[in-house]
Amino acid sequence: MGDVFRVVVKTVGFYLLVVFGATFVMYTLLWAAPGDAIESICNGRCTPEAEKRLRQEWGLDLPLWQQYGRWLGRAARFEFGKSIAMRQGKPVADMLKPAIRLSSGLVLGAAFLTILFSFFLAVRPIRKWLRWLTRGGQYPWLFLSFAPLYILAYWAILASSRIPHWLASHGWLSRKTLSSWQDIDFIPLGQQVDSDASWIYWAIHFGVAMLLLAIGNSNLVEQASGLRAELEQLKKQDFMRAVRSRGASFRLHLLHNLLLPLTQFFTTRAIMLLGTVVIIETVLNINGIGWLLWQGMEFRDTPVVLAIALFATVLACFLQMLNEIALQLIDPRLRQR
């Protein structure tokens, strides 16, 4: 029992140190960057006395260690303050709640799609008529995977705004249908979707963003290569040869032993996508934590940026901890270490 307690304390202490380090580095970068939230608010219209008074009001005139200490004390009580420049006076928690729900679903869904597509590309289908999908048919997916994420996002924006008109000009889409899209205010990608918009617009924007996150930035290439290497290694194991010789279900044992690397791939990919979500949300104008972080950095809104950094770090640590727990449950050999 004592050994288990020491391991738990050590793990929790390590994650707390990671959270402390990540937020302190982010606070230091914001403090060292030129300009602050008061300059964003005033934009040259305030007198020096007014700027000084605003900095005193928001505590921006204090030393770095004192500013960070005050924020850390409030964050420990789950009080993240109010927005300084983006939405002046609005509680940061109220700004983060809808953004967190949106980005969490986006990241976890994209991680699942990445594993699904890479598994499909790595495993050779049983049916011969499907093999072209993992041979010749894999090259378009790999080409898209090598393209930078922001390029894929701009291609998606261009396609959503130009393809309907191009189809109509070639007679493949009736003018009546095109005009009906315009009558219902069709929202192309890249334009912000309001909360009052139809659910189908949310589904289109959310689905495209999830798909681009799944295939962009070489995600498919890395995951497919890793899964293929795991498969080749498993096939050469002695216990897999014994399974074949006994006539047992080879695929069932293969999939069971793939749970370990698949779990690791999923959590690792989800953590990495927390960083790339900033690009896709900014380009496609999706109001998630990535878009909010970009706007917060632009306005030097310290409470907003630090709250997002804290959430991202805690989520990454939580996913890593879930990964360790899942590995313990899947592989009994790890429990004896």
N, C-alpha and C positions, 0 to 999 in steps of 0.2 A: 504493500500500500504506500509505503514511503517513497519507493522508486517512482511509482505512478504520479504521486503528488509533486515530486521534484521535476518530472518531465513536463507536467502541466504548467507549473510555475515558470519553468524555463521557456516554454513555448509562448505563453502569454506575455512574459517579459520581453521576449524578442519582438513580438508583434507590436507591443506598445512602443518599443524603441524605434521600430520602423515608422510608425505613425508620427511620433515626435520628430524624427529626422526629416521626414518628407514635408511636414507642415512648416518646420523651421526653415528649411531650404527655400520653400516657396515664399515664405514671408520675407526672407532676406533678399530674394530676387526682386520682389515688388518694392522693397524699401530702397534697394540700390538703383532701380531703374529710374531714368529721368522723368520728372513730372509726378503728379499724384492725383487723387480723386478731386481735390479742391480745384486744381487747374482745369480739370475736365468740366466741373460745374460752372466755374466762372468764365472760362474761355476768353480771357482778356477783358471781361466787362467789370470785374471787381477791383476795388481799390486795394492796395497792399494791406491796409488796416482790416478790411473785410476778410481778405484771405487769411490773415493771421488769426482773426477771431474764429473763423470756421475751422481752422486746424486745431485750435485749442478746444473747440466744442467737440470735435471728433477724436481728440487725443492723438492727432498726427504730429504734434510737436514734441512728443516724448521720445526718449532714446529707443533704439531698436529692441533691446532686451525687455524694456518695460512695456512697450506696445505688445510684443509677443506674449509676455507673461499675462497681461490682462486678457488677451484673446484666449489663451490656453485655459485660464481659469473659467471663463464663460463657457468655452466649448466643453469643459468637463461637466458642466451643469446642463449641457445640451441647449445653450443659449448662443446663437450664432450672430446676434446683432442685427442691424438694419443696413440696407443698401445705402451707400453714400452718394453715388453718382448715377447708376443705371436707373433705378426707380427709388428716388430719394425718400427715405423714411419707411420703406416697405420692409417687413421682416424677411430676412434671408430664408428662413425655413419655409415660408409661404411661397417663395420663388422656386425653391428646390423641389418641393413635393411633386408637382406634375412633371418636371424635367427628369427627376430620378425614375419615375415610373416609365417614362418613354424610353430613356436611354438604357435602363436595365433590360427591358424587353428586347430592345434593339441589339444589345451586346450578346445576351444569352441566346437569342434566336440566330444571330449570325454565327456564333460559335457552333451551335448545333448544325446549321447548314454546312459549315466548313467541314465538320467531321463527316457528315452524310455524303457530301460530294467527293471528298477525298477517299472515303471508304469505297464508294462506287468506282472511282478511278483506279484504286489500288487492287481491288479484288476482281479477278477475272470471272465474268458471268458464266454460268453453266450452259445456258442456251447459246448455240453457235450464232444464231441470228442477232444476238445482242452484243457479240464481241467487238463489233465495229465501234461501239460506243466507248470502249476502253482502249481501243487501238487508234484508228484514224479519227474517231469522234472526240478524243480527248484533247487534240491539239488546239481547237478553238478555245476550250476552257483554259488550257495552259497559257495561250496567248493573252487572254484577258487577265489571267492571274499575274502575268509579268508587268502589265500596265500599271502605272501609278494610280492610286486611289482617286486623286482629284481629277485626273484625266478621264477615268471611267465616269465620275460624277458629272463632268461637263458634257461628255458624250450622251449621257442619259437625259440631261437637260435639253440638249440640242435635238435629240430624237423626239422627245415629248412635245416640243414646240413646232417641229418641222414635218415630221412624218405624216400627221393627219392631212396637212395641206398638200404634201407630195402625193399621197394616195389619191386625194380628190382630183388633183391635176391630171393624173394618169387614168382616171376613170375607175379606180379600184374602190373608191369610197364616194358615195353619192354626196352631192352638194347639200341635199336635204339633211343627211346625217351630220355633215360637218357644221351646218348652220344650227342644228339642234344642240350640238356640243357648245357652240358659242352662246346660244340662248340660255343654257343652264350654267354659264360662267365656268367653263372647263378650266381647271387650275393646272397648268403645266408644272413640271418639276422645277425646283429652284425658287418658286414663289411661295411665300409663307401661307400655310393653311390655318385659317382661323378656327376657333373652337366651335363656331356655328356652322362650319362646312359639313357637307354630307360625309357619312362614314366611308364611302367608297374612295374619296380623295385621300383620307387618312390611310386607308388600306394601300392605295397605290404608292403614295410617298413612303410609307413605312416599309412596304414590301421591297421596293426598289433599293432603298437605303440598306436594308438587311442583306439583300442579295449582293450588292456592291461590296459591303463589308466582308461578306463571306468569301468572295473570289478575288478581291483586290490585294495589292501589296504582297504578292507571291504566297498567299495563304494556302491555296490549293496545292501549289508545287511542294511546299515544305511538308504539309500534312500527308499528301499522297506518297511522297518519297519515304517519309517516316513509317507510314503504315505498311508500305510494300516491303521495307527492310524488316519490320517486325514479322510480317507473314513469312518471308523467306527464312528467317531464323527459326520460327516456330516449326515450319515444315521439316527442318533438319534435326529437330529434337528426337531423342530416342523414344520418349513416351508417345509421340505422335506416330512414329513408325509402328509401335506396339498396338496403338489404336487401329491402325489400318490393317495390321495382320490379324487382329481379332474380329474384324468385320464390323466394328462399332461405328457410330456416327462420327465421321471425321470432321465434318463441318461444325457440328455442335461443340466438339472439344476445341476446335480452332477458334470459334467465336467466344467461347468461355475464357480462353486464355488471352484473347484480344481485349477483354474488358479492362485489364490493367493499363495498357498503353492508351486505350481510348479515353479512359478517365483522366489520365495525365494530359493528353492532347487537348481535351475539352477545357479543363481548368486553365492550362497555360494559354490557350488561344483566347479565352474570355478575358484574362488579365491583359493580354497584349491589345485586344480590341478596345479596352478602356482608353488607350491613348489615341488610336486611330479614329475613334468616334468623333473627335473634335473636327477632323477634316470633313467627314461626310455630312455631319450636321451643319457645319458652316456653309459648305457649298450648296447643299440642298435646302438650306434655310429651315431646318427642323429644330424646334425649340426644346432641345434636350440639354443635358449638362455640358456637352461639348460646345454647343452654340453659346450657352450661358457663360462658360469659361472664357471663350474667345471675346465675348462682349465685356466681361469683367476685366480681362487683361487690357483691353483697349481703353476702358474708362478708368483703369487703375482702382477698381472697386475692391479693396482689400477684403472686406468681410465675405463678399460673394466668392471670390477666388479661393480663399482659404477654406470655406465651407465645402466647396467642390473638391479641393485637394484632399481634405479630410475624408469625405465620402469615398472618393476613388481609392484611397489608401486602405481604408477599413474594408471596403468591398474586396480588394485584391487579397488582403490578408485572410478574409473570411473564406474566399474561394480556395486559397492555398490550404487552409486548415481543413476544409471539406475534402480536398483532394487527399490529404494525409489520412483522414478518417476512412474515406472510401477505400484507399489502398489497404488499410489494416483489415477491413471487412472482406475485401476480395481475395487478398493473398494472406493466408494464415501464417506463412513463414515469417512475415514482417512482425507479427506479434511477439515472436520469441527473441527479437533483437533488443 
